[in-house]
Amino acid sequence: MIERVKSRTKAQRGSMDELLRRLEAGLEAAEKRAKAWHIRSGTKSDTLRSLRDAAKLSQAELARRAGTTQSHVAHIESGEKDPQTDMIARLATALGVVPERVFSAIRGQRRKRRPVAKTKTRTRTKTKTKTTPGAKAAAKRGRVARKHARARTSRR
């Protein structure tokens, strides 16, 4: 009788393991479907980086497929540059999504982009000192005196 109970528990254990395997496989399939749905559906949280990550591409690989440089893709992802429409179409083709999806992702990035803080630059302003008529006359006398001194030395 005890052997029957032990054998049942082994069978039950085997069926539990099988059930867990099925559940894990189902979860993995559900995650894959969710990722695929996320790629196809246009959610508001899309950015070019999230589209690239969903396609499992590096910046360099995306750039190679789109016919541009990695730094250009990085500038687009960071929001420093806005791509032209032909680049949006090439990025969409490389990512395997419709161009509207890439366009909305880039437009969404622009809204999220923080404005760059402008640094205060100091501009030096020349402060004019008022020269009095007496100072102007003295400066002129000095210039005239130097001029005469040069003339005197050149004569010798």
LOLOLO-776191 format. One record per atom (N, C-alpha, C, O): residue number from 1; residue in three letters; atom name; x, y, z. Coordinates in steps of 0.2 Angstrom, whole numbers, plus 5000, padded with zeros to 4 digits. Example, Ala and Ser with C-alpha at 12.3 -4.5 7.8 and 13.67 -1.06 7.14 Angstrom:
BEGIN
n;res;atom;px;py;pz
1;ALA;N;5066;4972;5039 .
1;ALA;CA;5062;4978;5039 .
1;ALA;C;5066;4984;5039 .
1;ALA;O;5071;4983;5042 .
2;SER;N;5064;4989;5035 .
2;SER;CA;5068;4995;5036 .
2;SER;C;5064;5000;5039 .
2;SER;O;5067;5006;5040 .
% end
This chain:
BEGIN
n;res;atom;px;py;pz
1;MET;N;5004;4994;5000 .
1;MET;CA;5000;5000;5000 .
1;MET;C;5004;5006;5000 .
1;MET;O;5003;5011;4997 .
2;ILE;N;5010;5006;5004 .
2;ILE;CA;5014;5012;5004 .
2;ILE;C;5018;5013;4998 .
2;ILE;O;5019;5018;4995 .
3;GLU;N;5019;5007;4994 .
3;GLU;CA;5023;5008;4988 .
3;GLU;C;5018;5011;4983 .
3;GLU;O;5020;5015;4978 .
4;ARG;N;5012;5010;4983 .
4;ARG;CA;5007;5013;4979 .
4;ARG;C;5007;5020;4980 .
4;ARG;O;5006;5024;4975 .
5;VAL;N;5007;5022;4986 .
5;VAL;CA;5007;5030;4988 .
5;VAL;C;5013;5033;4985 .
5;VAL;O;5013;5038;4982 .
6;LYS;N;5019;5029;4986 .
6;LYS;CA;5025;5032;4983 .
6;LYS;C;5025;5033;4976 .
6;LYS;O;5028;5037;4973 .
7;SER;N;5022;5027;4973 .
7;SER;CA;5022;5028;4965 .
7;SER;C;5017;5033;4963 .
7;SER;O;5019;5036;4958 .
8;ARG;N;5012;5034;4966 .
8;ARG;CA;5008;5040;4964 .
8;ARG;C;5011;5046;4965 .
8;ARG;O;5010;5051;4961 .
9;THR;N;5015;5047;4970 .
9;THR;CA;5018;5054;4971 .
9;THR;C;5023;5055;4966 .
9;THR;O;5024;5060;4964 .
10;LYS;N;5027;5049;4964 .
10;LYS;CA;5032;5050;4958 .
10;LYS;C;5028;5052;4952 .
10;LYS;O;5030;5056;4948 .
11;ALA;N;5022;5049;4951 .
11;ALA;CA;5018;5051;4945 .
11;ALA;C;5016;5058;4945 .
11;ALA;O;5016;5061;4940 .
12;GLN;N;5013;5059;4951 .
12;GLN;CA;5011;5066;4952 .
12;GLN;C;5016;5071;4951 .
12;GLN;O;5015;5076;4948 .
13;ARG;N;5022;5069;4954 .
13;ARG;CA;5028;5074;4953 .
13;ARG;C;5030;5075;4946 .
13;ARG;O;5031;5080;4944 .
14;GLY;N;5030;5069;4942 .
14;GLY;CA;5031;5070;4935 .
14;GLY;C;5026;5074;4932 .
14;GLY;O;5028;5078;4927 .
15;SER;N;5020;5074;4933 .
15;SER;CA;5015;5078;4930 .
15;SER;C;5015;5085;4932 .
15;SER;O;5014;5089;4928 .
16;MET;N;5018;5086;4938 .
16;MET;CA;5019;5093;4941 .
16;MET;C;5024;5096;4937 .
16;MET;O;5024;5102;4935 .
17;ASP;N;5030;5092;4936 .
17;ASP;CA;5035;5095;4932 .
17;ASP;C;5033;5097;4925 .
17;ASP;O;5035;5102;4922 .
18;GLU;N;5029;5092;4922 .
18;GLU;CA;5027;5093;4915 .
18;GLU;C;5022;5099;4915 .
18;GLU;O;5023;5103;4910 .
19;LEU;N;5018;5100;4920 .
19;LEU;CA;5014;5106;4920 .
19;LEU;C;5018;5113;4921 .
19;LEU;O;5016;5118;4918 .
20;LEU;N;5023;5112;4925 .
20;LEU;CA;5027;5118;4926 .
20;LEU;C;5031;5120;4919 .
20;LEU;O;5031;5126;4917 .
21;ARG;N;5033;5115;4916 .
21;ARG;CA;5036;5116;4909 .
21;ARG;C;5032;5119;4904 .
21;ARG;O;5033;5124;4901 .
22;ARG;N;5025;5117;4904 .
22;ARG;CA;5020;5120;4900 .
22;ARG;C;5019;5127;4902 .
22;ARG;O;5018;5131;4897 .
23;LEU;N;5018;5128;4908 .
23;LEU;CA;5017;5135;4910 .
23;LEU;C;5023;5140;4908 .
23;LEU;O;5022;5145;4906 .
24;GLU;N;5029;5137;4909 .
24;GLU;CA;5035;5142;4907 .
24;GLU;C;5035;5143;4900 .
24;GLU;O;5036;5148;4898 .
25;ALA;N;5033;5138;4896 .
25;ALA;CA;5033;5138;4889 .
25;ALA;C;5028;5143;4887 .
25;ALA;O;5029;5147;4882 .
26;GLY;N;5022;5143;4890 .
26;GLY;CA;5017;5147;4889 .
26;GLY;C;5018;5154;4890 .
26;GLY;O;5017;5159;4887 .
27;LEU;N;5022;5155;4896 .
27;LEU;CA;5024;5162;4898 .
27;LEU;C;5029;5165;4893 .
27;LEU;O;5028;5171;4891 .
28;GLU;N;5034;5161;4890 .
28;GLU;CA;5038;5163;4885 .
28;GLU;C;5035;5165;4879 .
28;GLU;O;5037;5170;4876 .
29;ALA;N;5030;5161;4877 .
29;ALA;CA;5026;5162;4871 .
29;ALA;C;5022;5169;4872 .
29;ALA;O;5022;5173;4867 .
30;ALA;N;5019;5170;4878 .
30;ALA;CA;5016;5176;4879 .
30;ALA;C;5020;5182;4879 .
30;ALA;O;5018;5187;4876 .
31;GLU;N;5026;5181;4881 .
31;GLU;CA;5031;5187;4881 .
31;GLU;C;5033;5189;4874 .
31;GLU;O;5033;5194;4872 .
32;LYS;N;5034;5183;4870 .
32;LYS;CA;5036;5185;4863 .
32;LYS;C;5030;5188;4859 .
32;LYS;O;5031;5193;4856 .
33;ARG;N;5024;5186;4861 .
33;ARG;CA;5018;5189;4858 .
33;ARG;C;5017;5196;4860 .
33;ARG;O;5016;5200;4856 .
34;ALA;N;5019;5197;4866 .
34;ALA;CA;5018;5204;4869 .
34;ALA;C;5023;5209;4865 .
34;ALA;O;5022;5214;4864 .
35;LYS;N;5029;5206;4865 .
35;LYS;CA;5035;5210;4861 .
35;LYS;C;5033;5212;4854 .
35;LYS;O;5034;5217;4852 .
36;ALA;N;5030;5206;4851 .
36;ALA;CA;5028;5207;4844 .
36;ALA;C;5023;5212;4843 .
36;ALA;O;5023;5216;4839 .
37;TRP;N;5018;5212;4848 .
37;TRP;CA;5012;5217;4848 .
37;TRP;C;5015;5224;4849 .
37;TRP;O;5013;5228;4846 .
38;HIS;N;5020;5224;4854 .
38;HIS;CA;5022;5231;4855 .
38;HIS;C;5026;5234;4849 .
38;HIS;O;5026;5240;4848 .
39;ILE;N;5029;5230;4845 .
39;ILE;CA;5033;5232;4839 .
39;ILE;C;5028;5234;4834 .
39;ILE;O;5029;5240;4831 .
40;ARG;N;5022;5231;4833 .
40;ARG;CA;5017;5232;4828 .
40;ARG;C;5013;5238;4830 .
40;ARG;O;5011;5242;4826 .
41;SER;N;5011;5238;4837 .
41;SER;CA;5007;5244;4839 .
41;SER;C;5010;5250;4840 .
41;SER;O;5016;5250;4843 .
42;GLY;N;5007;5256;4839 .
42;GLY;CA;5011;5262;4841 .
42;GLY;C;5009;5264;4847 .
42;GLY;O;5004;5268;4848 .
43;THR;N;5013;5263;4852 .
43;THR;CA;5012;5266;4859 .
43;THR;C;5015;5272;4860 .
43;THR;O;5020;5274;4856 .
44;LYS;N;5013;5276;4864 .
44;LYS;CA;5015;5283;4865 .
44;LYS;C;5022;5283;4868 .
44;LYS;O;5026;5288;4868 .
45;SER;N;5024;5278;4871 .
45;SER;CA;5031;5278;4875 .
45;SER;C;5036;5276;4870 .
45;SER;O;5042;5275;4872 .
46;ASP;N;5035;5275;4863 .
46;ASP;CA;5040;5273;4858 .
46;ASP;C;5045;5278;4858 .
46;ASP;O;5043;5284;4857 .
47;THR;N;5051;5276;4857 .
47;THR;CA;5057;5280;4855 .
47;THR;C;5060;5276;4850 .
47;THR;O;5059;5270;4849 .
48;LEU;N;5065;5280;4847 .
48;LEU;CA;5069;5276;4842 .
48;LEU;C;5073;5271;4845 .
48;LEU;O;5074;5265;4842 .
49;ARG;N;5075;5272;4851 .
49;ARG;CA;5079;5267;4854 .
49;ARG;C;5075;5261;4856 .
49;ARG;O;5078;5255;4856 .
50;SER;N;5069;5262;4859 .
50;SER;CA;5065;5256;4860 .
50;SER;C;5063;5252;4854 .
50;SER;O;5063;5246;4855 .
51;LEU;N;5062;5255;4848 .
51;LEU;CA;5061;5252;4842 .
51;LEU;C;5067;5248;4840 .
51;LEU;O;5067;5242;4838 .
52;ARG;N;5073;5251;4841 .
52;ARG;CA;5079;5248;4839 .
52;ARG;C;5081;5242;4844 .
52;ARG;O;5083;5236;4842 .
53;ASP;N;5079;5243;4851 .
53;ASP;CA;5080;5237;4855 .
53;ASP;C;5075;5232;4854 .
53;ASP;O;5077;5226;4855 .
54;ALA;N;5069;5233;4852 .
54;ALA;CA;5064;5228;4851 .
54;ALA;C;5066;5224;4845 .
54;ALA;O;5065;5218;4844 .
55;ALA;N;5070;5227;4840 .
55;ALA;CA;5072;5224;4834 .
55;ALA;C;5079;5220;4835 .
55;ALA;O;5081;5217;4831 .
56;LYS;N;5081;5221;4841 .
56;LYS;CA;5088;5218;4843 .
56;LYS;C;5094;5220;4839 .
56;LYS;O;5097;5216;4836 .
57;LEU;N;5094;5227;4838 .
57;LEU;CA;5099;5229;4833 .
57;LEU;C;5104;5234;4837 .
57;LEU;O;5101;5238;4842 .
58;SER;N;5110;5234;4836 .
58;SER;CA;5114;5239;4839 .
58;SER;C;5114;5246;4834 .
58;SER;O;5111;5246;4829 .
59;GLN;N;5116;5251;4837 .
59;GLN;CA;5116;5257;4833 .
59;GLN;C;5120;5257;4827 .
59;GLN;O;5118;5259;4821 .
60;ALA;N;5126;5253;4827 .
60;ALA;CA;5130;5252;4821 .
60;ALA;C;5127;5248;4816 .
60;ALA;O;5127;5249;4810 .
61;GLU;N;5123;5243;4818 .
61;GLU;CA;5120;5238;4814 .
61;GLU;C;5114;5242;4810 .
61;GLU;O;5113;5241;4804 .
62;LEU;N;5110;5246;4814 .
62;LEU;CA;5105;5250;4812 .
62;LEU;C;5107;5255;4806 .
62;LEU;O;5104;5256;4801 .
63;ALA;N;5113;5258;4808 .
63;ALA;CA;5116;5263;4804 .
63;ALA;C;5118;5259;4797 .
63;ALA;O;5117;5262;4792 .
64;ARG;N;5121;5253;4798 .
64;ARG;CA;5123;5250;4792 .
64;ARG;C;5117;5248;4787 .
64;ARG;O;5118;5249;4781 .
65;ARG;N;5112;5246;4790 .
65;ARG;CA;5106;5244;4786 .
65;ARG;C;5102;5250;4783 .
65;ARG;O;5099;5250;4778 .
66;ALA;N;5103;5256;4787 .
66;ALA;CA;5099;5262;4784 .
66;ALA;C;5104;5266;4780 .
66;ALA;O;5102;5271;4777 .
67;GLY;N;5110;5264;4779 .
67;GLY;CA;5115;5268;4775 .
67;GLY;C;5117;5274;4778 .
67;GLY;O;5118;5279;4774 .
68;THR;N;5119;5274;4784 .
68;THR;CA;5121;5281;4787 .
68;THR;C;5127;5279;4792 .
68;THR;O;5129;5273;4792 .
69;THR;N;5129;5283;4796 .
69;THR;CA;5134;5282;4801 .
69;THR;C;5131;5281;4808 .
69;THR;O;5125;5283;4810 .
70;GLN;N;5135;5277;4812 .
70;GLN;CA;5132;5276;4819 .
70;GLN;C;5131;5282;4823 .
70;GLN;O;5127;5283;4827 .
71;SER;N;5136;5287;4822 .
71;SER;CA;5135;5293;4826 .
71;SER;C;5129;5297;4824 .
71;SER;O;5126;5301;4828 .
72;HIS;N;5127;5297;4817 .
72;HIS;CA;5121;5300;4815 .
72;HIS;C;5115;5297;4819 .
72;HIS;O;5110;5300;4821 .
73;VAL;N;5115;5290;4819 .
73;VAL;CA;5109;5287;4823 .
73;VAL;C;5109;5289;4830 .
73;VAL;O;5104;5290;4833 .
74;ALA;N;5115;5289;4833 .
74;ALA;CA;5115;5292;4840 .
74;ALA;C;5113;5299;4841 .
74;ALA;O;5109;5300;4846 .
75;HIS;N;5114;5303;4836 .
75;HIS;CA;5112;5310;4837 .
75;HIS;C;5104;5310;4836 .
75;HIS;O;5101;5314;4839 .
76;ILE;N;5101;5306;4832 .
76;ILE;CA;5094;5306;4831 .
76;ILE;C;5091;5303;4837 .
76;ILE;O;5086;5305;4839 .
77;GLU;N;5094;5298;4840 .
77;GLU;CA;5091;5295;4846 .
77;GLU;C;5091;5299;4852 .
77;GLU;O;5086;5300;4856 .
78;SER;N;5096;5303;4852 .
78;SER;CA;5097;5308;4858 .
78;SER;C;5093;5314;4857 .
78;SER;O;5092;5318;4862 .
79;GLY;N;5090;5315;4851 .
79;GLY;CA;5086;5321;4850 .
79;GLY;C;5090;5327;4847 .
79;GLY;O;5087;5333;4847 .
80;GLU;N;5097;5326;4846 .
80;GLU;CA;5101;5332;4844 .
80;GLU;C;5099;5334;4837 .
80;GLU;O;5100;5340;4835 .
81;LYS;N;5098;5329;4833 .
81;LYS;CA;5096;5330;4826 .
81;LYS;C;5089;5327;4824 .
81;LYS;O;5087;5322;4826 .
82;ASP;N;5086;5331;4819 .
82;ASP;CA;5080;5328;4816 .
82;ASP;C;5081;5326;4810 .
82;ASP;O;5084;5329;4805 .
83;PRO;N;5080;5319;4808 .
83;PRO;CA;5081;5316;4802 .
83;PRO;C;5076;5319;4796 .
83;PRO;O;5071;5321;4798 .
84;GLN;N;5079;5318;4790 .
84;GLN;CA;5074;5320;4785 .
84;GLN;C;5070;5314;4783 .
84;GLN;O;5071;5309;4786 .
85;THR;N;5065;5315;4779 .
85;THR;CA;5060;5310;4778 .
85;THR;C;5063;5304;4774 .
85;THR;O;5060;5299;4776 .
86;ASP;N;5067;5305;4770 .
86;ASP;CA;5070;5299;4767 .
86;ASP;C;5074;5295;4772 .
86;ASP;O;5074;5289;4772 .
87;MET;N;5077;5298;4777 .
87;MET;CA;5081;5294;4782 .
87;MET;C;5076;5291;4787 .
87;MET;O;5077;5285;4789 .
88;ILE;N;5070;5294;4788 .
88;ILE;CA;5065;5291;4792 .
88;ILE;C;5062;5284;4788 .
88;ILE;O;5061;5279;4791 .
89;ALA;N;5061;5285;4782 .
89;ALA;CA;5059;5279;4778 .
89;ALA;C;5065;5273;4778 .
89;ALA;O;5063;5268;4779 .
90;ARG;N;5071;5275;4778 .
90;ARG;CA;5076;5270;4778 .
90;ARG;C;5077;5267;4785 .
90;ARG;O;5078;5261;4785 .
91;LEU;N;5076;5271;4790 .
91;LEU;CA;5076;5268;4797 .
91;LEU;C;5070;5263;4798 .
91;LEU;O;5071;5258;4801 .
92;ALA;N;5064;5265;4795 .
92;ALA;CA;5059;5261;4796 .
92;ALA;C;5060;5254;4792 .
92;ALA;O;5058;5249;4795 .
93;THR;N;5063;5255;4786 .
93;THR;CA;5064;5248;4783 .
93;THR;C;5069;5244;4786 .
93;THR;O;5068;5238;4787 .
94;ALA;N;5074;5247;4789 .
94;ALA;CA;5079;5244;4793 .
94;ALA;C;5076;5241;4799 .
94;ALA;O;5079;5235;4801 .
95;LEU;N;5071;5244;4802 .
95;LEU;CA;5068;5241;4809 .
95;LEU;C;5063;5237;4807 .
95;LEU;O;5061;5233;4812 .
96;GLY;N;5060;5237;4801 .
96;GLY;CA;5055;5232;4800 .
96;GLY;C;5048;5235;4802 .
96;GLY;O;5043;5231;4803 .
97;VAL;N;5047;5241;4802 .
97;VAL;CA;5041;5244;4805 .
97;VAL;C;5039;5249;4799 .
97;VAL;O;5042;5251;4795 .
98;VAL;N;5033;5252;4800 .
98;VAL;CA;5030;5257;4795 .
98;VAL;C;5033;5264;4797 .
98;VAL;O;5035;5265;4803 .
99;PRO;N;5035;5268;4792 .
99;PRO;CA;5038;5274;4793 .
99;PRO;C;5034;5279;4798 .
99;PRO;O;5037;5283;4801 .
100;GLU;N;5027;5278;4798 .
100;GLU;CA;5024;5282;4803 .
100;GLU;C;5026;5281;4810 .
100;GLU;O;5026;5285;4814 .
101;ARG;N;5027;5275;4811 .
101;ARG;CA;5029;5273;4818 .
101;ARG;C;5036;5276;4820 .
101;ARG;O;5037;5278;4826 .
102;VAL;N;5041;5276;4815 .
102;VAL;CA;5047;5279;4817 .
102;VAL;C;5046;5287;4817 .
102;VAL;O;5049;5290;4822 .
103;PHE;N;5042;5290;4813 .
103;PHE;CA;5041;5297;4813 .
103;PHE;C;5038;5299;4820 .
103;PHE;O;5040;5304;4823 .
104;SER;N;5033;5295;4822 .
104;SER;CA;5029;5297;4829 .
104;SER;C;5034;5295;4835 .
104;SER;O;5034;5299;4840 .
105;ALA;N;5039;5291;4834 .
105;ALA;CA;5044;5289;4839 .
105;ALA;C;5049;5295;4840 .
105;ALA;O;5050;5298;4845 .
106;ILE;N;5051;5298;4834 .
106;ILE;CA;5055;5304;4834 .
106;ILE;C;5052;5310;4836 .
106;ILE;O;5055;5314;4840 .
107;ARG;N;5045;5311;4834 .
107;ARG;CA;5042;5317;4837 .
107;ARG;C;5041;5316;4844 .
107;ARG;O;5041;5321;4848 .
108;GLY;N;5039;5310;4847 .
108;GLY;CA;5039;5309;4854 .
108;GLY;C;5045;5311;4858 .
108;GLY;O;5045;5314;4863 .
109;GLN;N;5051;5309;4855 .
109;GLN;CA;5057;5311;4858 .
109;GLN;C;5058;5318;4858 .
109;GLN;O;5061;5321;4863 .
110;ARG;N;5056;5322;4853 .
110;ARG;CA;5057;5329;4853 .
110;ARG;C;5053;5332;4859 .
110;ARG;O;5055;5337;4862 .
111;ARG;N;5047;5329;4860 .
111;ARG;CA;5043;5332;4866 .
111;ARG;C;5046;5331;4872 .
111;ARG;O;5046;5335;4877 .
112;LYS;N;5050;5325;4873 .
112;LYS;CA;5053;5323;4879 .
112;LYS;C;5060;5326;4880 .
112;LYS;O;5062;5327;4886 .
113;ARG;N;5062;5329;4875 .
113;ARG;CA;5069;5332;4875 .
113;ARG;C;5069;5338;4880 .
113;ARG;O;5065;5342;4879 .
114;ARG;N;5074;5338;4884 .
114;ARG;CA;5074;5344;4889 .
114;ARG;C;5078;5350;4885 .
114;ARG;O;5083;5348;4881 .
115;PRO;N;5076;5356;4886 .
115;PRO;CA;5079;5361;4883 .
115;PRO;C;5086;5362;4886 .
115;PRO;O;5087;5361;4892 .
116;VAL;N;5091;5363;4882 .
116;VAL;CA;5098;5364;4884 .
116;VAL;C;5098;5371;4888 .
116;VAL;O;5096;5376;4885 .
117;ALA;N;5101;5370;4894 .
117;ALA;CA;5102;5376;4898 .
117;ALA;C;5107;5381;4895 .
117;ALA;O;5112;5379;4893 .
118;LYS;N;5105;5387;4894 .
118;LYS;CA;5109;5392;4891 .
118;LYS;C;5114;5395;4896 .
118;LYS;O;5111;5397;4902 .
119;THR;N;5120;5394;4895 .
119;THR;CA;5125;5397;4900 .
119;THR;C;5125;5405;4899 .
119;THR;O;5125;5407;4893 .
120;LYS;N;5126;5408;4904 .
120;LYS;CA;5126;5415;4904 .
120;LYS;C;5133;5417;4902 .
120;LYS;O;5138;5415;4905 .
121;THR;N;5134;5421;4896 .
121;THR;CA;5140;5423;4894 .
121;THR;C;5141;5430;4896 .
121;THR;O;5137;5434;4895 .
122;ARG;N;5147;5431;4899 .
122;ARG;CA;5148;5438;4901 .
122;ARG;C;5151;5442;4895 .
122;ARG;O;5156;5440;4892 .
123;THR;N;5148;5447;4894 .
123;THR;CA;5151;5452;4888 .
123;THR;C;5154;5458;4892 .
123;THR;O;5151;5461;4896 .
124;ARG;N;5160;5459;4890 .
124;ARG;CA;5164;5464;4893 .
124;ARG;C;5162;5471;4889 .
124;ARG;O;5162;5471;4883 .
125;THR;N;5159;5475;4893 .
125;THR;CA;5158;5482;4890 .
125;THR;C;5163;5487;4892 .
125;THR;O;5165;5487;4898 .
126;LYS;N;5165;5490;4888 .
126;LYS;CA;5171;5495;4889 .
126;LYS;C;5167;5501;4892 .
126;LYS;O;5162;5504;4890 .
127;THR;N;5170;5502;4898 .
127;THR;CA;5168;5508;4902 .
127;THR;C;5172;5514;4899 .
127;THR;O;5178;5515;4900 .
128;LYS;N;5168;5519;4896 .
128;LYS;CA;5171;5525;4894 .
128;LYS;C;5173;5529;4900 .
128;LYS;O;5168;5531;4903 .
129;THR;N;5179;5531;4900 .
129;THR;CA;5180;5536;4905 .
129;THR;C;5180;5543;4901 .
129;THR;O;5182;5544;4896 .
130;LYS;N;5177;5548;4905 .
130;LYS;CA;5176;5554;4902 .
130;LYS;C;5183;5558;4902 .
130;LYS;O;5186;5559;4908 .
131;THR;N;5185;5560;4897 .
131;THR;CA;5191;5564;4897 .
131;THR;C;5189;5571;4897 .
131;THR;O;5185;5574;4893 .
132;THR;N;5193;5575;4901 .
132;THR;CA;5191;5582;4901 .
132;THR;C;5195;5586;4896 .
132;THR;O;5200;5583;4893 .
133;PRO;N;5193;5591;4894 .
133;PRO;CA;5197;5595;4889 .
133;PRO;C;5204;5596;4891 .
133;PRO;O;5208;5597;4887 .
134;GLY;N;5205;5597;4897 .
134;GLY;CA;5212;5598;4899 .
134;GLY;C;5216;5592;4898 .
134;GLY;O;5222;5592;4896 .
135;ALA;N;5213;5586;4899 .
135;ALA;CA;5217;5580;4898 .
135;ALA;C;5218;5579;4890 .
135;ALA;O;5224;5576;4888 .
136;LYS;N;5213;5580;4886 .
136;LYS;CA;5214;5580;4879 .
136;LYS;C;5220;5585;4877 .
136;LYS;O;5224;5583;4873 .
137;ALA;N;5220;5590;4880 .
137;ALA;CA;5225;5595;4878 .
137;ALA;C;5232;5593;4880 .
137;ALA;O;5237;5593;4876 .
138;ALA;N;5232;5589;4886 .
138;ALA;CA;5239;5587;4888 .
138;ALA;C;5241;5581;4884 .
138;ALA;O;5247;5580;4882 .
139;ALA;N;5236;5577;4882 .
139;ALA;CA;5238;5571;4877 .
139;ALA;C;5241;5574;4871 .
139;ALA;O;5245;5571;4868 .
140;LYS;N;5237;5579;4868 .
140;LYS;CA;5240;5582;4862 .
140;LYS;C;5247;5585;4862 .
140;LYS;O;5251;5584;4858 .
141;ARG;N;5248;5588;4868 .
141;ARG;CA;5254;5591;4869 .
141;ARG;C;5260;5586;4869 .
141;ARG;O;5265;5587;4867 .
142;GLY;N;5258;5580;4872 .
142;GLY;CA;5263;5574;4873 .
142;GLY;C;5264;5572;4866 .
142;GLY;O;5270;5570;4864 .
143;ARG;N;5259;5571;4862 .
143;ARG;CA;5260;5568;4855 .
143;ARG;C;5264;5573;4851 .
143;ARG;O;5269;5571;4847 .
144;VAL;N;5263;5579;4852 .
144;VAL;CA;5266;5585;4848 .
144;VAL;C;5274;5585;4850 .
144;VAL;O;5278;5585;4846 .
145;ALA;N;5275;5584;4857 .
145;ALA;CA;5282;5584;4859 .
145;ALA;C;5285;5578;4857 .
145;ALA;O;5291;5579;4855 .
146;ARG;N;5282;5572;4857 .
146;ARG;CA;5286;5566;4854 .
146;ARG;C;5287;5567;4847 .
146;ARG;O;5293;5565;4844 .
147;LYS;N;5283;5570;4843 .
147;LYS;CA;5284;5571;4836 .
147;LYS;C;5290;5576;4835 .
147;LYS;O;5294;5574;4830 .
148;HIS;N;5290;5581;4839 .
148;HIS;CA;5296;5586;4838 .
148;HIS;C;5302;5582;4840 .
148;HIS;O;5308;5584;4837 .
149;ALA;N;5302;5578;4845 .
149;ALA;CA;5308;5575;4847 .
149;ALA;C;5311;5570;4842 .
149;ALA;O;5317;5570;4841 .
150;ARG;N;5306;5566;4839 .
150;ARG;CA;5308;5562;4833 .
150;ARG;C;5311;5566;4827 .
150;ARG;O;5316;5564;4824 .
151;ALA;N;5308;5572;4826 .
151;ALA;CA;5311;5576;4820 .
151;ALA;C;5317;5578;4822 .
151;ALA;O;5322;5579;4818 .
152;ARG;N;5318;5580;4828 .
152;ARG;CA;5325;5583;4830 .
152;ARG;C;5330;5577;4830 .
152;ARG;O;5336;5579;4828 .
153;THR;N;5329;5571;4832 .
153;THR;CA;5334;5566;4831 .
153;THR;C;5335;5564;4824 .
153;THR;O;5341;5561;4823 .
154;SER;N;5330;5564;4820 .
154;SER;CA;5332;5562;4813 .
154;SER;C;5336;5567;4809 .
154;SER;O;5339;5566;4804 .
155;ARG;N;5336;5574;4812 .
155;ARG;CA;5340;5579;4808 .
155;ARG;C;5347;5578;4810 .
155;ARG;O;5352;5580;4806 .
156;ARG;N;5349;5575;4816 .
156;ARG;CA;5356;5575;4818 .
156;ARG;C;5359;5570;4814 .
156;ARG;O;5365;5569;4815 .
% end
